[in-house]
Amino acid sequence: MNEQFDAELLGRHFGFPDGGAMTRSSLVRLYTLLEGFDVTHVGLYAYLRSWRNSTDEKRLNTVWHSKAYMQAQSGLGRTSFNSKLRKLIEVGLVSELDSEVVANKKIWYVHDPLSRDQFIERYPHLVAEFFKKAEQIEQSNTEDRERRKKLAEERLAEKISELSAQNVQREG
């Protein structure tokens, strides 16, 4: 344990040594196919998920910290934080709720992401578009490998030709 800081404060603000916030592969690999959604949104989702309450039944899956607190800890500025949070709300990963305890305060309910199959069922066109892009990338890679192989074979043939010519000169 770090003796430089109070253990209670460390736990309250940064979690416990064996704590974690698991995220599904569908969030990292499929939600990023949505327009305007990228891995920085995944990062904010994981951050919010790390704070979601899992002990109090009345506030299960909610995050109650202020935006100012979360901006300070997440490293995101106000504009970036707010725009990413809006996108998480738009795609159904987070819901903004009014606090029942503090007037004029918002809390955030962090939903589980769709599973891989649920996402594919809801957004088949995005998956099909990605498969086309992936196929184009694979085709480009294949063409590049073939081009490099041909160049290497040509260089080898030139080298063999040069060495043969040198041998003829030495023997002659």
C-alpha distance (Angstrom), angle and dihedral (degrees) to the residues before:
residue distance angle dihedral
M1 . . .
N2 3.77 . .
E3 3.80 106.0 .
Q4 3.79 93.6 -169.4
F5 3.82 91.7 76.0
D6 3.79 135.5 40.9
A7 3.82 109.7 -93.1
E8 3.81 92.4 -140.2
L9 3.82 91.8 53.7
L10 3.80 92.0 46.7
G11 3.80 91.0 51.2
R12 3.80 93.8 45.0
H13 3.79 95.7 50.4
F14 3.81 105.0 27.2
G15 3.79 106.5 23.3
F16 3.75 129.4 -121.5
P17 3.80 126.9 -53.3
D18 3.81 93.9 -105.6
G19 3.82 96.9 37.0
G20 3.78 122.4 117.3
A21 3.78 145.7 169.7
M22 3.78 112.2 -137.2
T23 3.78 118.7 -154.1
R24 3.78 127.0 -165.5
S25 3.78 121.8 -114.8
S26 3.81 87.8 -124.1
L27 3.80 88.9 66.3
V28 3.78 94.2 50.9
R29 3.81 98.6 38.5
L30 3.81 105.9 28.4
Y31 3.81 109.4 28.5
T32 3.80 86.9 57.2
L33 3.81 86.6 68.6
L34 3.82 88.8 68.1
E35 3.79 115.7 100.4
G36 3.81 110.4 -93.5
F37 3.81 94.4 5.9
D38 3.80 118.9 115.9
V39 3.79 140.6 156.0
T40 3.80 91.6 -76.5
H41 3.80 87.6 65.5
V42 3.80 88.3 50.3
G43 3.80 88.0 54.1
L44 3.80 93.4 52.4
Y45 3.81 90.2 46.3
A46 3.82 90.5 51.8
Y47 3.81 89.3 47.8
L48 3.82 91.9 51.6
R49 3.79 90.3 44.5
S50 3.80 89.6 54.5
W51 3.80 88.2 58.9
R52 3.78 100.0 42.5
N53 3.77 112.8 121.5
S54 3.77 113.6 -110.5
T55 3.80 101.4 168.1
D56 3.82 107.7 52.8
E57 3.84 108.5 71.5
K58 3.83 92.1 -154.9
R59 3.80 92.0 54.8
L60 3.79 100.1 32.6
N61 3.83 112.6 158.7
T62 3.81 93.5 4.8
V63 3.78 129.4 127.8
W64 3.78 113.9 -149.8
H65 3.82 103.8 178.6
S66 3.78 117.6 117.1
K67 3.79 119.5 -104.4
A68 3.81 89.1 -115.3
Y69 3.82 91.2 56.9
M70 3.80 93.2 46.8
Q71 3.80 92.4 46.2
A72 3.80 90.5 51.7
Q73 3.79 92.9 49.7
S74 3.81 99.4 37.7
G75 3.79 94.4 51.5
L76 3.79 91.4 -127.4
G77 3.77 120.0 128.2
R78 3.79 120.7 -125.7
T79 3.81 95.7 -97.3
S80 3.79 95.2 45.3
F81 3.81 93.2 44.3
N82 3.80 93.0 48.4
S83 3.81 95.0 46.8
K84 3.81 92.5 48.6
L85 3.81 91.0 46.0
R86 3.83 90.0 50.9
K87 3.82 89.3 53.1
L88 3.82 91.6 49.4
I89 3.80 88.3 51.9
E90 3.82 91.7 46.0
V91 3.83 93.3 54.1
G92 3.81 92.9 45.5
L93 3.80 100.2 -109.4
V94 3.81 94.6 114.7
S95 3.81 133.7 27.3
E96 3.78 122.8 -158.4
L97 3.81 113.4 -137.4
D98 3.78 135.3 -179.3
S99 3.77 113.1 -110.6
E100 3.77 114.2 -112.2
V101 3.80 89.9 -156.1
V102 3.81 105.6 44.8
A103 3.81 122.6 40.6
N104 3.83 116.7 -123.3
K105 3.80 91.5 10.6
K106 3.77 126.3 125.1
I107 3.77 127.1 -147.1
W108 3.79 126.1 -170.1
Y109 3.78 127.8 -131.8
V110 3.80 110.0 -150.1
H111 3.80 111.9 -148.5
D112 3.77 125.6 -158.3
P113 3.80 111.4 -106.3
L114 3.77 121.5 -110.9
S115 3.78 113.6 -87.2
R116 3.79 117.9 -110.8
D117 3.79 92.5 -97.3
Q118 3.82 94.0 44.5
F119 3.81 90.3 51.7
I120 3.81 92.0 48.6
E121 3.79 90.5 49.0
R122 3.81 91.9 50.7
Y123 3.83 97.6 41.0
P124 3.83 108.2 27.1
H125 3.83 91.8 148.0
L126 3.82 91.3 59.8
V127 3.78 91.5 50.7
A128 3.82 91.0 48.4
E129 3.84 90.4 49.7
F130 3.79 90.7 50.7
F131 3.81 91.9 49.2
K132 3.84 88.5 54.2
K133 3.81 90.7 50.9
A134 3.80 91.7 46.1
E135 3.82 90.3 50.0
Q136 3.82 90.3 50.9
I137 3.81 90.2 50.2
E138 3.80 91.5 48.7
Q139 3.82 90.7 48.2
S140 3.80 91.0 49.7
N141 3.81 90.6 48.6
T142 3.83 90.9 49.6
E143 3.80 91.3 49.7
D144 3.80 90.8 48.1
R145 3.82 92.2 49.6
E146 3.82 90.6 49.3
R147 3.82 91.5 47.9
R148 3.83 91.8 49.6
K149 3.82 91.0 46.4
K150 3.84 91.0 51.2
L151 3.82 91.1 48.6
A152 3.80 91.1 49.2
E153 3.81 90.6 49.6
E154 3.82 90.7 49.1
R155 3.82 91.4 49.4
L156 3.80 90.2 48.5
A157 3.82 90.9 49.8
E158 3.83 89.9 49.6
K159 3.81 91.2 49.1
I160 3.82 91.5 49.0
S161 3.79 89.7 48.3
E162 3.82 90.9 50.5
L163 3.81 91.9 48.2
S164 3.82 91.4 48.1
A165 3.80 90.6 50.7
Q166 3.82 90.1 49.9
N167 3.81 90.7 50.7
V168 3.82 91.4 50.1
Q169 3.81 90.1 51.5
R170 3.83 92.3 49.4
E171 3.80 93.0 48.4
G172 3.78 93.5 44.6
